[in-house]
Amino acid sequence: MSAFAAAVGALFADPNIGRDAVYIADGGAPVLVRIVARRADAVTDFGDARLWSETTRIDLRVAEVPAPRPGDRIEFDGDAFLIQGEPVRDRERLVWTVDLRPA
């Protein structure tokens, strides 16, 4: 295991950063996973205007979810979300970042 993989594992295991979630692939069975949730505001330029919006993004470990797809379901903190758009892996190919929308 690389140092990066060990660090990612420690971050996801930390109770202050990571949290439990249920991942359900489209047509698949529920799987308990650990996530790191990020609910940041996003500012997008559109012509001369700047649009503000709330976003919900999470990080998933590739080791737990090898191939997330748009339409897959994530449940955490009593809320259900669907993956929207294509998931993006980090440079080390250890973590997926996915955008979510309410289910």
C-alpha positions in Angstrom: 0.0 0.0 0.0 1.4 3.4 -1.0 1.7 6.3 1.4 -1.1 8.1 -0.5 -3.4 5.1 -0.2 -2.7 4.9 3.6 -3.5 8.6 4.0 -6.7 8.3 2.0 -7.7 5.4 4.2 -7.0 7.3 7.4 -9.0 10.3 6.1 -12.1 8.2 5.3 -11.8 6.3 8.6 -11.6 9.5 10.6 -15.0 10.1 12.3 -14.7 13.9 12.0 -14.2 13.7 8.2 -15.6 10.5 6.8 -19.1 9.2 7.4 -21.1 6.1 6.6 -23.3 6.0 3.5 -25.2 3.4 1.5 -24.3 3.1 -2.2 -26.8 1.5 -4.5 -25.8 0.9 -8.1 -28.6 1.2 -10.6 -30.4 -2.2 -10.3 -27.9 -3.4 -7.7 -27.8 -4.3 -4.0 -27.1 -1.7 -1.3 -23.5 -1.5 -0.1 -22.2 0.2 3.0 -19.4 2.6 2.1 -17.5 5.5 3.7 -17.7 8.9 2.1 -16.3 12.4 2.6 -19.1 14.9 1.9 -18.5 18.4 0.6 -21.5 20.8 0.4 -19.8 23.9 -0.9 -21.4 26.8 -2.8 -20.4 27.2 -6.4 -20.2 30.4 -8.4 -20.5 29.9 -12.2 -19.9 32.6 -14.8 -22.6 32.8 -17.4 -21.9 35.6 -19.8 -21.7 38.8 -17.8 -23.6 37.2 -14.9 -22.3 35.2 -12.0 -24.7 32.5 -10.7 -24.5 31.1 -7.1 -25.7 27.7 -6.3 -25.5 25.1 -3.5 -23.8 21.9 -4.5 -23.5 18.5 -3.0 -20.3 16.6 -3.9 -18.9 13.5 -2.2 -15.7 11.6 -2.4 -15.8 7.8 -2.7 -12.9 5.4 -2.4 -12.3 3.5 -5.7 -11.5 0.4 -3.6 -15.2 0.4 -2.3 -16.9 1.7 -5.5 -14.9 0.7 -8.5 -17.3 2.2 -11.2 -19.9 4.7 -10.0 -22.3 5.8 -12.8 -24.8 8.6 -13.3 -28.2 7.5 -11.8 -26.6 5.4 -9.0 -28.0 6.2 -5.5 -26.2 7.4 -2.4 -27.9 7.7 1.0 -26.4 9.5 4.0 -27.5 11.7 6.9 -31.1 10.7 6.2 -31.1 12.1 2.7 -31.1 10.3 -0.7 -29.2 11.5 -3.7 -28.5 10.4 -7.3 -25.2 10.7 -9.0 -25.4 13.3 -11.8 -22.7 13.8 -14.5 -19.6 11.6 -14.9 -17.6 10.8 -11.8 -14.0 12.0 -11.8 -11.0 10.1 -10.3 -8.1 11.9 -8.6 -4.6 11.8 -10.0 -3.6 8.8 -7.8 -6.8 6.9 -8.9 -7.8 6.3 -5.3 -10.8 8.5 -5.0 -13.9 9.3 -7.1 -15.5 12.8 -6.8 -19.2 12.8 -7.7 -21.8 15.4 -8.0 -25.2 14.6 -6.5 -28.7 15.8 -6.9 -31.6 15.1 -4.5 -33.4 11.8 -5.4 
